[in-house]
Amino acid sequence: MEQFEGLNPAETFKGLAASLGCSSTSAEVASYLDKHDKLRHLRENFHVPKIADLPPTDLSLVDGTQDCMYFVGNSLGLQPKMARKYLEEELDKWAKSGVHGHLEGSRPWAWAENNIEEMMADVVGAKPEEVALMNGLTVNLHLLLLSFYKPTAARHKILLEDKAFPSDHYAVESQIRLRGFDPETSMLLLSPRPGEETLRTEDILDKIEKEGDSIAVVMFSGVQYYTGQLFNMAAITEAGHKKGCFVGFDCAHAAGNAELKLHDWGVDFACWCSYKYINSGAGGLAGAFIHEKHTDSIKPALTGWWGHDLKTRFQMSNVMDLQPGISGFRLSNMPILLVCPLQASLEVFSMTSMKDLRKKSLLLTGYLEFLIRHYYTEDPAQPQKPHVRIITPSDPEQRGCQLSLCFSIHIRKVFEELERRGVACDMREPSVLRVSPAPLYNSFTDVHRFVKTLGDALAASSSK
């Protein structure tokens, strides 16, 4: 593979095919890429569902004994194999020692989450003391906005992308109302240009420059859930700070997907869930970040017992000994049964680095894009032939692993036909199929199988 270093993905696949003496769309290319993938062993740490076990599968169409084609890590990551072991350890401890589990064992319940925060910090590019594992994403977003959103008559707006994930939109809307302002005038929603699907970085920066004096908080997604666009968080943060704004990100679709550098970029605050690319299980423990520069200046608006320093917490003095930074935002003790699967996944992340995962991801998603464009680009000579349009930016630096696909035929039919054939992916209204090859456990052969299966699904959908 070294001879292809520095080439873009399409050039890599064509050069590799030439060296193998096959077509660039041949399964031989995928097999070669998998054989030389230095991260391929990481897949062994996860349970990959069999096709037969997926409820929508039609076993008359496929071999149910094969692994399914799982491309929905942007919604729910696969189960780490060690999750069950860790859960059973804690259930056994509870059964045998009861309340003593709070202070005993390898995972004392009174501070179990603290033991894995350094691994989480590595995933998001932060210092351990800048990260807390707690609550759910939207709860954390509310807690952060309560402290960072300090509206005044002159500076009361929150800038976010139009069509942000609903929970972000609702959180911002309610925070504005809570402070006595009107979302109609205080929510600044930024839309793509007419005829375009994604936001241009220059338009985001221009909006901040023009209206920054009235903006209290700039808050974008790290990766836009619908289009798959990876925002330039460093540039957005710098632009916001120049205008005196706080800048935060919902990294639900970015954490464990893109290479984040929350500390180095100077991001003020961020939050994320851990059940997508970080594979902690449905409703898993969420994360939050506050930059160390705010350790002494930003305090929680709402406090709880778990924000009290651990050294004096159990003295029960009712005199708050607030932990510095994000740790002071903790409210309640962590559910140990949510800590266990998160630990299992973060340990897999610690076997590699986000830099190496990102390197594989660029090639893996590039391979998906290459094959889709080869087979399913609109052909003017065959206007009736079903075709696919990718709305995710073609620039790899502006996307994570997800590609968002639009179809010339009814999307729900395509989605259902894919599901019948053992594909796990994700449909989002009104018209997008989200396909996310996660580098932690997806292979190039997975991608090749998916693209072939997509052809079968398109043929079946257009014939109905």
N, C-alpha and C positions, 0 to 999 in steps of 0.2 A: 504493500500500500504506500510505501514511502515515496515511490516515483510519482504519485499523484498529489502529494502535498502541495498546497498553494493553488490548486485548480478549483474552480467552482464545482458544485455537485454534478451538474450535467456533463461537464468535461471529464470528471472522474469516472462516471459510469461508461461513457463512450470509450475512454482510453482503456479502462479495465476490460470491456467487452472485446476490444481489438486484441489485447494481449491474450485473452482466453480463446479467441477465435470463434466468438458467438455473437448473437445479436445483443444490443444494449438493453433489450427488454427481456432477455432470457433469464430463467430461474437460476442459471449458472452464476450470473452476476450476484444475485442475492446470496447464494450459497457461499461464494468466495468472500463476500463482505462479512457474513456471519462467522466464517472460519477464522478470519483475521481480526475480528472484533475483540479487543482486549477487555471489554466489559461484559462479554456474553455470559460469563459465569454468574453474574448478579441475578439473572432470571431464575436460577435454581433456588433462590431464597424466597420465592413467592409461589402461591398456589394459583395456577392458571386453569380456569374452568374448562372442562371438556364440553365439546359442542352438544353432546346429548343432554347435559345438565342445564343448559340454558332453556328456560320455559318456552320461548317462541320457536325453537328449532323444529324444522320439518325433516325427520330422519329419512324420508323418502328421497330427499335431495342431496344429503351429505353423509359423510362418514362420522358418526357420533363419537367415535373413539379418539378423534384428533383433538388437540388443544383448540379452543376457540380463538378467533381473531379478536383480541381485546384492545380496542382503541378508544376506551372511554375513561381513561385515567384522569381526564379533566373533569369528571363528575364523581367517580369513586375509584380510587386506586385498588390494586389487587391486595389480597391478604398476605402479609409476611408470614412465613412458616413458623417463626418463633413466637408469634402472637399467642397462639394457643398455649404453648409451654409457659409463658410468663403469666398468662391469666390463671392457668391451673395452679401455679406456684402461689399466687396471692389468694385464690380461693381456698387452697389447702392451708395456708397460714391462718386465714380467717377462721376456718373450721377448727384448727388445732389450738390456736393461741388467742383467738378473740381480740380483745382490745390491745393486747401487747404488740399486735402488728403495727401499731402507730409508730413504734420506736425501734422495732427489731427487723432483722432480715436484710437482704441486699437492696430492698426497695421499701424503706420505712415510710409508712403512709403520710406521716407528718411533713415530709419534705421530698417525696419521691420525684416530683416534677423537677426539682432543682438539680437532680442528678443527670438529667438529659438535656438541660438547656444549652450547654456548650455545643452539643451536636446540632441542635436546632440553629444556634447562632452561626455555625459554619455554613449551613444551608442558605441562609439569607444574607450572609456577608455582614455580620454584626459582632460586637463584643458580647460575651456571655451576660454581663451585667446590664446590657441594653435590651435583653429579651426576657419575656415572661410567658410561660405556658399556662393558660387559664381560660375558662369560660368558652363561649362560642364566638365566632367572628363578629357578628352584629353587636353582641353585648360589648365586646372590646372596642368596636368602632364608636359606640355611644360613649363609653368611658373616656376614650381619647378626645372625642370632640367636645365633651363637657369641659375639658381643660384647655384645649387648643383653640376652640372657637370662642373668641371673646369679642363679639360684635359691638361696634359703636355706630353712631348715626352716620359717620363718614365711611367707615370700613365694616361692612356687614355681609358681604356676599361670599358665597362658597362656589368656586368654579369646579365643575365636574363634566364628564362627557355626557352628552345626551344619550339616552338608552343605556345608562349604566345598569349594572345588575340591580334588580328591584330592591333588594335589601339595602343597598347603598343609597339609592334614591330616597327610599322611605326614611332611612336614618337621618339623612341630611335635611329632608323636609321637616321632620319632627323636631330636630335640633333648632332649626330656624324659628319654628313656631314657639318652642319652649322659651326662647329669648325675647318673644314679643315682636318678631319681625314676620314679614309676609313672604312665603316661598316664591310668589309671583315676581317679586322684585329682588329677592335676596339669593335665589338659586340661579346661577349663571350657567346655562347648559350650552355646551359647544357641540355643534353638529358638523359632519363632513360637508365639503363643498357639494353643490348640486351635481348629481350624476356620479358621485364618488361614494365608496363604501366605508372608507376609513379616514381618520383625521390626519392631516399633515402636521408634522412637528412644527413647521414654521407658523402655521395658523394658531397652534396652541400658544407658542411663545409670543406671537403678535397680540393675542387676546390678553395675555398676562401683562404685556407691556402697556397696552392701551387702557386697560381697566384695573390694573393692579392696585392703584391707590384706593379702590373701593372694595378690594377682595381681602377678606380676613384669612381664608383658608383655600388653598388649591388642593383638591383631592381627586386623584384619578385612580383607575385600576392600574395594576402593573401590566397585566395582559387583559385586553378587553374580551369578556367571556364570549360574545357573539361572533365577532370578526376574527378573533385570534391575534389582533394587533398588539405587539409588545411596544409600550410607550418608552420614549427616551427619558427615563426617570432622572438621570443626571442633569440633562438640559432643562427639564421642567423645574427641578428643584432649584437650580441656579437662577433661573429666570424669576421664580417666585420670591426667592430671598432678596433679589435686587430690588423688588418692589415692596419689601417689608411684609410679605405674606408667610404664614406657616404653610408647609407643604407635606402632605401625607399621601399614602397609597394603600389601597386594598390589594394585597398581593395574593389573593386566593388562587388565581390562575397563574401566578408567576413563581411562587415559592415551590422549590423542587423541580421547576421547569426551566427557568432562565437563570443565568448567573447574576445574582443580585449582589450589590455592594452598598447596602443601606447606610452603613457607617461612613464609608469613604465618600459617598455622594452627599452626605450631610442631610439626608432625609430627616425631617423632624419627627414623624411618627408613621407607623405602619401596622397593619394587622392582617392576619391570614387564617384560613382554616387549614387543617392538616389531613383531611380525608381524600383530597384529590391526588395530586402528584406525590404527596408525602405519605399516603397509604395507611392512615391511622384507623380506618373504619368509619362507617357512617356516623355522622355527628361527633366525630373525634375532637379531642382537646385542641383548642385554637391557640394561636400565638399573637403576641403584640410586641412592638418595638418603640422605644423612645430613645433618641440620640443622647449620648452622654452629656452633650453641651447643655441639656435642659435638666440635668440632675438636681440642681438646686433651685431652679426657677419655675419649673412646672410641677404642680402638685395635683393629686387627685381631687376632684370635686366631691366624689363619694368615696367613703373609706369603709373598710371592713377589717375584721380581726386578722385575716391573712396578710394584710399590708403592714402589720406590726412586725418589728424585727424578731426573727426567730429566737434570738438569744434571750429575749425578755417576754416573748409572747405568752408563755404559760404562767407568768406571774399574775395575770388577770388583774392588773392594776387599774384598768380603764383609763389610763393615761397613755395616749397614742405615742408609740416610739416608731415613727414612720420610716419604713425602708426607703432608701433613695431611689430616684428614677422610676422606671417602669415597675419595679418590685412593689412599690407603695400602692400601686393600682390593684393589687390582688385583693379579692374580697373573701373568698371561702376556700376551705381545704379542697384539694383536688380529688376527683373520683379515681381511685387507684385502677379501676378496671378500664379507664380510658388512657391512663399512663402506659399500661402494658403494651398494647399494640403500637402505640407511637414509638416507644423505645425500640420495639422490634424492627420497625421501619428505619428509624434514624441510625440504627447500627449498620444497616445495609448501606445507607448513604455514606457512613464513615469509612466504608471499604474503598471508596473512590473519592472524587472531588467534583464539585459542581462544574469546574472548568472542563474536566474530562467528559462528564455527562453532556455538557453543552456541545462539546466537539462532536460526540457521536450523534446528538440530536440534530445538529445542522445537516449531517449526512443522511440520517434516517428520514427526516421530513423532506429533505431535498430529493430523496429517492421516491417518496410518495408523490411529490409534485411532478417530478420528471415522468413517471409512468402515467399519471392522470393526464398530463398535457399531451403525451404521446398518443394515448388511446382515445381520449374523450374530449378533445378540443373541437369546437364547432367547425364543421366542414361545409363551406358554402355550396359545394357540389352535391352534398347530401343533406339538404335542409331538414328532412324528416328524421334523420338519425339522432337519437338522444345524445346530448352533450352536457358537459360539466363546466361550470365557471367557478374559479377559486377567488373568493373575495378577500382572503387573507393577503397581506402584502407579500409580493414576490421577493423583496429584499430580506434575506435571512436575519439581518440585524433588527428587523422590525416585526419579528414574530417569534413565538416559542415553538413548541412541537406541533401545535394544533393547526390544521387547515380547515377552513370553513367552506363548504361546497354548496353551490346552488345548481339546480338542475333544470333542464328544458322541459321536463315532464313533472308530473305531480310528485312532490318530495315524499309524501307519506307512503306512497306505493313503493318507492325505491327503498325507503327505510324498512318497511315490513318485509320486503323480499331479501334484504341483507340479513335481517334478523332470522328469517327462516333458514338461512344458509350458514348460521353459526358465527355471524359478525356481531360484536357488541360495540355499538357506537352511539351517537347521541343526536337526536333531532331537536332543533330549537325553532319555535315559531318566530316569524312566519314562514321562513323558507330556507333554513340552513341545516345541513348535516355536518356535525363537528367530528372530525377524525383526528385522533391524537396519539401518534406512536411515541410512547414514553420510553426513553433510552434506558431506564433502569431495568425494564423487563421485556420490551418489544424487540423483535428481530427484523432483519431485512427480509427474511422469508415470510414473516407475518405480513409485511407490506406488499410483497409480491402476490401472496395468496389473496389479500384483500382486493387488490386492483383487478385480479382475474375474476373474483367473486362479484365485484361491482359490475363487470360486464354482463354476467349472468343475470344480476338483479335488474339492470337497465333493460335487458332484452325481455325479461318476464314482465316488467312493469309496462313497457310500451306495447306489449301484445294484448294487454287486457282492455 
